[in-house]
């Protein structure tokens, strides 16, 4: 027989289970660490062997020097004894040091059935590097002392070298052993700390268990009455603690839900009025509604030019979906009430939602403020039974509160776009040779940005979202806004600029960046950000990937991504457009030139995205080209 999770008995079982899991985890960790200690003893033994080998080489060399060979027979004897042992000691020392450096000790060193993998802390690793360096230096010096002699190794010279330099090697092996010892003592301290922490956590868990029993058994009615009084006085953020009693628990749960809805409505009203963009408002609506209503996808659809057609204006979701802003979708005209959508029916939008795993969707007609047709707010969720009659009625009651905020943010966005367009036209009016240059290069830029962020493995897949592409589209035309600060006799000069004039012309990115940064500072003071990407584009679109551009000589990814994208679109349109000083280049010639400049003028990733998006770009080029 299963027990409900809200019962006191099930909570007690869960608490005891958590306690046992805590003890079991701590015990398993301690046993694992103790097993690791056996490995540590092997490591300490090998470190000790390094010290013994070092000391033995020194002692052996001292004895050899006191009884140096005085004839060939004794020398031959020492080659078989002293020299052979010296080589063996060097080989064993090197195997241990190499094993320590590789963090893998072979079975020949450990006597185990399998290799032993080691791990070092920082001090041990540092000392290991020092000891290895001293050993390698010592070994190299020893080889020089032995030298290549036709009559055989120079044993006396080698012995003198070992006696002279061996103490440093002994000290280094002592320090390495001490570092390993300290590391292992630290690990033992960690085991002791874990045991103390486990005991403390167990005690805390026990205290919490006793406190929970007290709250649920001894004080539930008093807490319920106090909570009801506070909510009744207007403290809608307060929640009544749900006691163990099933009936009382059901009542307080319903009361809490009511208080949460009221509180969420107040919070939603406050937050959506803070948004200056449709993205902000949709994000606030989805976040706040998710507190009491499942919402995994939220979109705004506005009426299209044809009956039953709707434009997907904007959407907010945490899911991957094929839906794209600006797409046209067909849907029956709703009435005044929310309508459940058939996600297995016809229509591109419902098919996109169904493909994303969403199982329930509802279209909420918004109450239009002012003239115009009614837009739709579409909620969708992964829960197949999420939107029952009570929730549909709840959404219908909220439509009047959501509509004004959405209308306001749409108007604000429209004003920003109009202002940006006006500023771009202001710059364009000072340079009359551009034709539809701003229109084309802005759309090229947006297409490339969307393509650059499309692959899942793209380094920009997170940075480039729909809002980023929209910003590129809006602000790309402002790339030359700084030209308003360039004198007419330079800007409109028909011939080639001299050095001073060209230097003055090169100031226009700095002028444009400064103008838009001042605009951004003004809106930042109001708590918003609008012109940041525009400032990046205006100031950096003449920077080059190899650092040879202007005004700051930025290179590589130090150049803002938006400026790298716009630079490619701007140059492509300039090359393929007719100017008084040149004819329009064929597209293939322009592409070939830009490919050659990938890595120098242009970001190679942006060039690659441009070529992938060429069919869409050519559609714009064909319809609006200036030749």
PADO-63162 format. One record per residue (C-alpha): residue number from 1; y, x, z. Coordinates in steps of 0.25 Angstrom, whole numbers. Last residue first. Example, Ala and Ser with C-alpha at 12.3 -4.5 7.8 and 13.67 -1.06 7.14 Angstrom:
2
<r 2,<-4,55,29>> <r 1,<-18,49,31>> 
This chain:
627
<r 627,<193,95,-244>> <r 626,<195,88,-231>> <r 625,<181,81,-227>> <r 624,<181,68,-221>> <r 623,<168,61,-226>> <r 622,<160,73,-230>> <r 621,<164,81,-218>> <r 620,<161,70,-208>> <r 619,<147,68,-215>> <r 618,<146,83,-216>> <r 617,<147,85,-201>> <r 616,<136,75,-198>> <r 615,<127,82,-208>> <r 614,<131,96,-202>> <r 613,<127,93,-188>> <r 612,<116,104,-187>> <r 611,<126,113,-194>> <r 610,<137,111,-184>> <r 609,<126,112,-172>> <r 608,<123,126,-178>> <r 607,<137,130,-179>> <r 606,<140,125,-164>> <r 605,<128,134,-160>> <r 604,<133,146,-167>> <r 603,<147,145,-160>> <r 602,<157,148,-171>> <r 601,<166,160,-175>> <r 600,<157,171,-173>> <r 599,<143,166,-169>> <r 598,<143,156,-181>> <r 597,<153,162,-191>> <r 596,<143,163,-202>> <r 595,<138,149,-199>> <r 594,<153,145,-201>> <r 593,<154,151,-214>> <r 592,<141,145,-219>> <r 591,<145,131,-215>> <r 590,<159,132,-222>> <r 589,<152,137,-235>> <r 588,<142,126,-234>> <r 587,<153,115,-231>> <r 586,<161,119,-243>> <r 585,<174,125,-240>> <r 584,<187,117,-242>> <r 583,<197,124,-250>> <r 582,<207,134,-243>> <r 581,<222,136,-239>> <r 580,<227,122,-241>> <r 579,<214,117,-233>> <r 578,<202,110,-238>> <r 577,<191,107,-227>> <r 576,<177,113,-226>> <r 575,<182,126,-219>> <r 574,<191,119,-209>> <r 573,<181,108,-206>> <r 572,<170,119,-203>> <r 571,<181,127,-194>> <r 570,<184,115,-186>> <r 569,<170,110,-184>> <r 568,<165,124,-179>> <r 567,<178,126,-170>> <r 566,<176,113,-164>> <r 565,<162,116,-159>> <r 564,<166,129,-153>> <r 563,<178,123,-147>> <r 562,<170,112,-140>> <r 561,<160,122,-135>> <r 560,<171,130,-128>> <r 559,<172,145,-132>> <r 558,<166,153,-121>> <r 557,<153,149,-127>> <r 556,<155,160,-137>> <r 555,<168,168,-137>> <r 554,<182,165,-133>> <r 553,<193,173,-139>> <r 552,<204,166,-132>> <r 551,<213,160,-143>> <r 550,<206,163,-152>> <r 549,<193,167,-159>> <r 548,<185,180,-159>> <r 547,<176,177,-148>> <r 546,<163,177,-156>> <r 545,<162,161,-155>> <r 544,<176,160,-160>> <r 543,<188,153,-153>> <r 542,<197,144,-162>> <r 541,<192,131,-156>> <r 540,<195,136,-142>> <r 539,<208,130,-138>> <r 538,<208,117,-145>> <r 537,<193,114,-142>> <r 536,<194,118,-128>> <r 535,<206,110,-125>> <r 534,<200,98,-132>> <r 533,<187,99,-123>> <r 532,<196,99,-111>> <r 531,<205,87,-116>> <r 530,<200,75,-108>> <r 529,<196,79,-93>> <r 528,<200,69,-82>> <r 527,<204,69,-68>> <r 526,<219,65,-70>> <r 525,<223,80,-68>> <r 524,<212,83,-78>> <r 523,<220,74,-88>> <r 522,<232,83,-87>> <r 521,<224,96,-87>> <r 520,<217,92,-100>> <r 519,<230,89,-107>> <r 518,<235,103,-103>> <r 517,<222,109,-108>> <r 516,<224,102,-121>> <r 515,<238,108,-123>> <r 514,<232,122,-119>> <r 513,<220,121,-128>> <r 512,<229,117,-140>> <r 511,<239,129,-137>> <r 510,<228,139,-135>> <r 509,<221,134,-148>> <r 508,<234,135,-156>> <r 507,<238,149,-152>> <r 506,<230,155,-164>> <r 505,<241,149,-173>> <r 504,<251,159,-166>> <r 503,<242,170,-168>> <r 502,<241,166,-183>> <r 501,<256,165,-184>> <r 500,<258,179,-178>> <r 499,<247,185,-187>> <r 498,<252,178,-200>> <r 497,<247,165,-204>> <r 496,<242,163,-218>> <r 495,<250,153,-227>> <r 494,<254,138,-226>> <r 493,<260,139,-212>> <r 492,<258,125,-206>> <r 491,<254,130,-192>> <r 490,<262,143,-192>> <r 489,<276,137,-196>> <r 488,<272,124,-189>> <r 487,<272,131,-175>> <r 486,<259,130,-167>> <r 485,<259,122,-155>> <r 484,<253,109,-162>> <r 483,<242,118,-167>> <r 482,<236,118,-153>> <r 481,<230,104,-156>> <r 480,<220,112,-165>> <r 479,<207,108,-159>> <r 478,<212,94,-156>> <r 477,<203,88,-166>> <r 476,<191,93,-158>> <r 475,<195,85,-146>> <r 474,<190,71,-149>> <r 473,<177,75,-156>> <r 472,<174,86,-146>> <r 471,<177,76,-135>> <r 470,<167,66,-141>> <r 469,<156,77,-142>> <r 468,<158,81,-127>> <r 467,<157,66,-123>> <r 466,<144,64,-131>> <r 465,<138,76,-124>> <r 464,<139,91,-127>> <r 463,<138,99,-114>> <r 462,<124,96,-111>> <r 461,<118,98,-125>> <r 460,<127,111,-126>> <r 459,<116,122,-125>> <r 458,<108,114,-135>> <r 457,<94,112,-132>> <r 456,<94,97,-132>> <r 455,<101,98,-146>> <r 454,<113,88,-147>> <r 453,<124,96,-141>> <r 452,<128,104,-153>> <r 451,<126,92,-162>> <r 450,<136,83,-154>> <r 449,<146,95,-154>> <r 448,<144,97,-169>> <r 447,<147,82,-172>> <r 446,<159,82,-163>> <r 445,<165,94,-169>> <r 444,<163,89,-184>> <r 443,<169,76,-179>> <r 442,<181,84,-174>> <r 441,<182,93,-186>> <r 440,<182,81,-196>> <r 439,<193,73,-189>> <r 438,<202,85,-186>> <r 437,<201,90,-200>> <r 436,<204,77,-207>> <r 435,<216,84,-215>> <r 434,<218,98,-208>> <r 433,<229,103,-217>> <r 432,<240,95,-209>> <r 431,<241,105,-197>> <r 430,<252,100,-188>> <r 429,<247,86,-189>> <r 428,<233,90,-185>> <r 427,<238,95,-171>> <r 426,<244,81,-169>> <r 425,<232,74,-174>> <r 424,<224,81,-164>> <r 423,<233,77,-153>> <r 422,<232,62,-158>> <r 421,<217,63,-158>> <r 420,<217,68,-144>> <r 419,<226,57,-139>> <r 418,<218,46,-146>> <r 417,<205,52,-141>> <r 416,<211,52,-127>> <r 415,<217,37,-128>> <r 414,<204,32,-133>> <r 413,<197,39,-121>> <r 412,<206,32,-112>> <r 411,<204,18,-119>> <r 410,<189,20,-118>> <r 409,<191,23,-103>> <r 408,<199,11,-101>> <r 407,<190,1,-108>> <r 406,<178,7,-100>> <r 405,<185,5,-87>> <r 404,<190,-9,-91>> <r 403,<175,-13,-95>> <r 402,<168,-9,-83>> <r 401,<173,-18,-73>> <r 400,<172,-31,-82>> <r 399,<157,-27,-85>> <r 398,<153,-26,-70>> <r 397,<149,-41,-69>> <r 396,<140,-40,-81>> <r 395,<134,-27,-76>> <r 394,<130,-35,-63>> <r 393,<125,-47,-71>> <r 392,<116,-37,-79>> <r 391,<111,-31,-66>> <r 390,<107,-44,-60>> <r 389,<100,-48,-73>> <r 388,<91,-36,-73>> <r 387,<95,-23,-79>> <r 386,<86,-12,-75>> <r 385,<72,-16,-79>> <r 384,<69,-6,-90>> <r 383,<75,6,-82>> <r 382,<80,17,-91>> <r 381,<94,11,-91>> <r 380,<104,6,-101>> <r 379,<118,0,-99>> <r 378,<127,-3,-111>> <r 377,<142,-6,-110>> <r 376,<146,-15,-121>> <r 375,<160,-16,-127>> <r 374,<167,-30,-129>> <r 373,<176,-31,-141>> <r 372,<191,-29,-141>> <r 371,<203,-33,-134>> <r 370,<206,-30,-119>> <r 369,<196,-26,-108>> <r 368,<182,-29,-114>> <r 367,<172,-35,-104>> <r 366,<160,-26,-106>> <r 365,<147,-31,-112>> <r 364,<136,-25,-105>> <r 363,<124,-21,-113>> <r 362,<111,-19,-105>> <r 361,<100,-8,-107>> <r 360,<86,-6,-102>> <r 359,<75,3,-106>> <r 358,<82,17,-108>> <r 357,<73,28,-113>> <r 356,<82,35,-122>> <r 355,<75,28,-134>> <r 354,<79,15,-128>> <r 353,<93,18,-127>> <r 352,<94,23,-141>> <r 351,<86,11,-146>> <r 350,<96,2,-139>> <r 349,<108,9,-145>> <r 348,<102,9,-160>> <r 347,<99,-6,-160>> <r 346,<86,-14,-160>> <r 345,<78,-18,-148>> <r 344,<70,-10,-138>> <r 343,<82,-7,-129>> <r 342,<84,-22,-129>> <r 341,<98,-23,-122>> <r 340,<101,-32,-110>> <r 339,<114,-39,-111>> <r 338,<126,-39,-101>> <r 337,<134,-52,-102>> <r 336,<147,-55,-110>> <r 335,<140,-56,-124>> <r 334,<134,-45,-131>> <r 333,<135,-42,-146>> <r 332,<122,-38,-151>> <r 331,<120,-23,-153>> <r 330,<121,-13,-164>> <r 329,<124,2,-161>> <r 328,<135,11,-167>> <r 327,<135,25,-162>> <r 326,<148,31,-156>> <r 325,<141,38,-144>> <r 324,<127,42,-147>> <r 323,<113,35,-142>> <r 322,<101,45,-144>> <r 321,<99,45,-129>> <r 320,<97,56,-118>> <r 319,<99,49,-105>> <r 318,<110,52,-94>> <r 317,<118,41,-100>> <r 316,<133,37,-103>> <r 315,<137,31,-116>> <r 314,<149,30,-125>> <r 313,<155,21,-137>> <r 312,<141,16,-143>> <r 311,<148,8,-154>> <r 310,<142,-6,-155>> <r 309,<139,-14,-167>> <r 308,<135,-29,-166>> <r 307,<147,-33,-175>> <r 306,<153,-22,-183>> <r 305,<165,-13,-179>> <r 304,<158,-8,-166>> <r 303,<159,-14,-152>> <r 302,<159,-4,-141>> <r 301,<147,1,-134>> <r 300,<147,8,-120>> <r 299,<135,15,-115>> <r 298,<127,17,-102>> <r 297,<114,24,-101>> <r 296,<105,26,-88>> <r 295,<111,15,-80>> <r 294,<102,8,-69>> <r 293,<111,-1,-61>> <r 292,<116,1,-46>> <r 291,<120,15,-45>> <r 290,<119,17,-60>> <r 289,<131,9,-62>> <r 288,<140,19,-55>> <r 287,<135,31,-64>> <r 286,<134,23,-77>> <r 285,<148,17,-75>> <r 284,<154,31,-71>> <r 283,<148,38,-83>> <r 282,<153,26,-92>> <r 281,<167,28,-87>> <r 280,<167,43,-88>> <r 279,<162,43,-103>> <r 278,<172,32,-106>> <r 277,<183,41,-102>> <r 276,<194,41,-92>> <r 275,<185,37,-80>> <r 274,<191,34,-67>> <r 273,<191,19,-69>> <r 272,<176,20,-70>> <r 271,<175,26,-56>> <r 270,<183,16,-48>> <r 269,<176,4,-54>> <r 268,<163,10,-53>> <r 267,<165,14,-38>> <r 266,<169,0,-35>> <r 265,<157,-6,-43>> <r 264,<148,4,-36>> <r 263,<153,0,-22>> <r 262,<150,-15,-26>> <r 261,<136,-11,-32>> <r 260,<133,-2,-20>> <r 259,<137,-13,-10>> <r 258,<128,-23,-17>> <r 257,<116,-13,-18>> <r 256,<118,-10,-3>> <r 255,<117,-25,0>> <r 254,<104,-26,-8>> <r 253,<98,-15,-1>> <r 252,<103,-20,13>> <r 251,<95,-33,10>> <r 250,<83,-26,5>> <r 249,<83,-17,17>> <r 248,<84,-29,27>> <r 247,<72,-35,21>> <r 246,<64,-23,20>> <r 245,<67,-17,34>> <r 244,<68,-2,33>> <r 243,<83,-2,33>> <r 242,<93,0,21>> <r 241,<105,7,25>> <r 240,<117,-1,21>> <r 239,<126,6,11>> <r 238,<141,9,12>> <r 237,<148,11,-1>> <r 236,<153,-3,-1>> <r 235,<161,-1,12>> <r 234,<169,-14,10>> <r 233,<168,-20,24>> <r 232,<155,-28,21>> <r 231,<149,-14,17>> <r 230,<152,-9,31>> <r 229,<146,-21,38>> <r 228,<133,-21,30>> <r 227,<131,-7,33>> <r 226,<133,-9,48>> <r 225,<123,-21,48>> <r 224,<113,-13,40>> <r 223,<114,-1,50>> <r 222,<112,-9,62>> <r 221,<100,-16,56>> <r 220,<93,-3,51>> <r 219,<95,5,64>> <r 218,<82,7,71>> <r 217,<71,6,60>> <r 216,<78,12,48>> <r 215,<88,21,54>> <r 214,<79,26,65>> <r 213,<67,29,55>> <r 212,<77,36,46>> <r 211,<82,45,58>> <r 210,<67,48,62>> <r 209,<64,52,48>> <r 208,<77,60,47>> <r 207,<73,68,59>> <r 206,<60,71,54>> <r 205,<65,75,40>> <r 204,<75,84,48>> <r 203,<64,90,56>> <r 202,<55,93,43>> <r 201,<67,99,37>> <r 200,<69,108,49>> <r 199,<55,112,49>> <r 198,<55,114,34>> <r 197,<68,123,35>> <r 196,<61,131,46>> <r 195,<49,133,38>> <r 194,<57,137,26>> <r 193,<66,147,34>> <r 192,<53,154,38>> <r 191,<48,155,24>> <r 190,<62,160,20>> <r 189,<61,170,31>> <r 188,<48,175,25>> <r 187,<54,176,11>> <r 186,<65,184,17>> <r 185,<55,193,24>> <r 184,<49,195,10>> <r 183,<62,199,4>> <r 182,<65,209,15>> <r 181,<51,215,13>> <r 180,<53,216,-2>> <r 179,<67,223,1>> <r 178,<60,233,11>> <r 177,<50,236,1>> <r 176,<60,239,-9>> <r 175,<68,247,1>> <r 174,<56,256,4>> <r 173,<53,258,-10>> <r 172,<67,263,-13>> <r 171,<67,272,-1>> <r 170,<54,278,-6>> <r 169,<60,280,-20>> <r 168,<72,287,-14>> <r 167,<63,296,-5>> <r 166,<55,300,-18>> <r 165,<67,307,-25>> <r 164,<66,321,-19>> <r 163,<51,321,-16>> <r 162,<48,314,-29>> <r 161,<56,324,-37>> <r 160,<50,336,-30>> <r 159,<36,331,-33>> <r 158,<39,329,-47>> <r 157,<45,343,-49>> <r 156,<32,348,-42>> <r 155,<23,340,-51>> <r 154,<29,344,-64>> <r 153,<19,337,-73>> <r 152,<11,345,-82>> <r 151,<11,359,-89>> <r 150,<18,354,-102>> <r 149,<29,348,-92>> <r 148,<34,334,-95>> <r 147,<42,331,-82>> <r 146,<37,328,-68>> <r 145,<51,328,-63>> <r 144,<56,319,-75>> <r 143,<45,309,-72>> <r 142,<48,309,-57>> <r 141,<63,306,-61>> <r 140,<58,294,-69>> <r 139,<50,289,-57>> <r 138,<61,290,-47>> <r 137,<71,283,-57>> <r 136,<60,272,-59>> <r 135,<58,271,-44>> <r 134,<73,271,-40>> <r 133,<75,260,-51>> <r 132,<63,252,-46>> <r 131,<68,253,-31>> <r 130,<81,248,-35>> <r 129,<76,236,-43>> <r 128,<66,233,-32>> <r 127,<78,233,-22>> <r 126,<86,223,-31>> <r 125,<74,214,-32>> <r 124,<71,214,-17>> <r 123,<86,211,-14>> <r 122,<86,200,-24>> <r 121,<73,193,-20>> <r 120,<60,197,-27>> <r 119,<48,189,-33>> <r 118,<34,195,-36>> <r 117,<23,190,-45>> <r 116,<9,195,-41>> <r 115,<-1,197,-52>> <r 114,<-15,191,-50>> <r 113,<-28,194,-42>> <r 112,<-20,202,-32>> <r 111,<-22,217,-29>> <r 110,<-6,218,-29>> <r 109,<-4,230,-38>> <r 108,<-15,229,-48>> <r 107,<-13,214,-48>> <r 106,<0,216,-54>> <r 105,<14,214,-47>> <r 104,<24,205,-54>> <r 103,<39,205,-51>> <r 102,<41,214,-63>> <r 101,<49,223,-55>> <r 100,<39,223,-43>> <r 99,<28,225,-53>> <r 98,<36,237,-59>> <r 97,<38,243,-45>> <r 96,<23,242,-42>> <r 95,<18,247,-55>> <r 94,<29,259,-54>> <r 93,<24,263,-40>> <r 92,<9,263,-45>> <r 91,<12,271,-57>> <r 90,<21,281,-49>> <r 89,<10,282,-39>> <r 88,<-1,285,-49>> <r 87,<8,296,-56>> <r 86,<10,303,-43>> <r 85,<-5,302,-40>> <r 84,<-8,309,-53>> <r 83,<3,319,-50>> <r 82,<-2,322,-36>> <r 81,<-17,322,-38>> <r 80,<-21,326,-52>> <r 79,<-9,333,-56>> <r 78,<-9,340,-42>> <r 77,<-23,346,-45>> <r 76,<-18,351,-59>> <r 75,<-6,358,-51>> <r 74,<-16,363,-41>> <r 73,<-24,369,-52>> <r 72,<-12,375,-60>> <r 71,<-7,383,-48>> <r 70,<3,383,-37>> <r 69,<3,368,-35>> <r 68,<14,362,-25>> <r 67,<9,361,-10>> <r 66,<22,356,-3>> <r 65,<27,350,-15>> <r 64,<15,341,-16>> <r 63,<16,336,-2>> <r 62,<30,332,-5>> <r 61,<26,325,-18>> <r 60,<15,317,-10>> <r 59,<25,313,0>> <r 58,<35,308,-10>> <r 57,<25,301,-19>> <r 56,<18,295,-6>> <r 55,<32,289,-2>> <r 54,<35,283,-15>> <r 53,<20,277,-16>> <r 52,<21,272,-2>> <r 51,<35,265,-4>> <r 50,<30,259,-17>> <r 49,<17,254,-10>> <r 48,<26,247,0>> <r 47,<32,239,-11>> <r 46,<18,236,-15>> <r 45,<14,231,-1>> <r 44,<27,223,0>> <r 43,<23,216,-13>> <r 42,<9,213,-8>> <r 41,<15,208,5>> <r 40,<24,199,-3>> <r 39,<13,193,-11>> <r 38,<7,189,3>> <r 37,<21,183,6>> <r 36,<20,174,-6>> <r 35,<8,167,1>> <r 34,<17,165,13>> <r 33,<28,159,4>> <r 32,<18,149,-2>> <r 31,<13,145,11>> <r 30,<28,143,16>> <r 29,<31,135,3>> <r 28,<19,126,5>> <r 27,<22,124,20>> <r 26,<36,120,17>> <r 25,<32,110,6>> <r 24,<21,104,15>> <r 23,<31,102,26>> <r 22,<42,96,17>> <r 21,<31,87,10>> <r 20,<26,83,24>> <r 19,<40,79,28>> <r 18,<43,72,15>> <r 17,<30,64,18>> <r 16,<34,61,32>> <r 15,<47,55,26>> <r 14,<40,48,15>> <r 13,<30,42,25>> <r 12,<41,37,34>> <r 11,<49,31,22>> <r 10,<36,24,18>> <r 9,<35,18,33>> <r 8,<49,14,34>> <r 7,<48,6,21>> <r 6,<58,8,10>> <r 5,<48,15,1>> <r 4,<39,3,1>> <r 3,<25,6,5>> <r 2,<13,6,-4>> <r 1,<0,0,0>> 
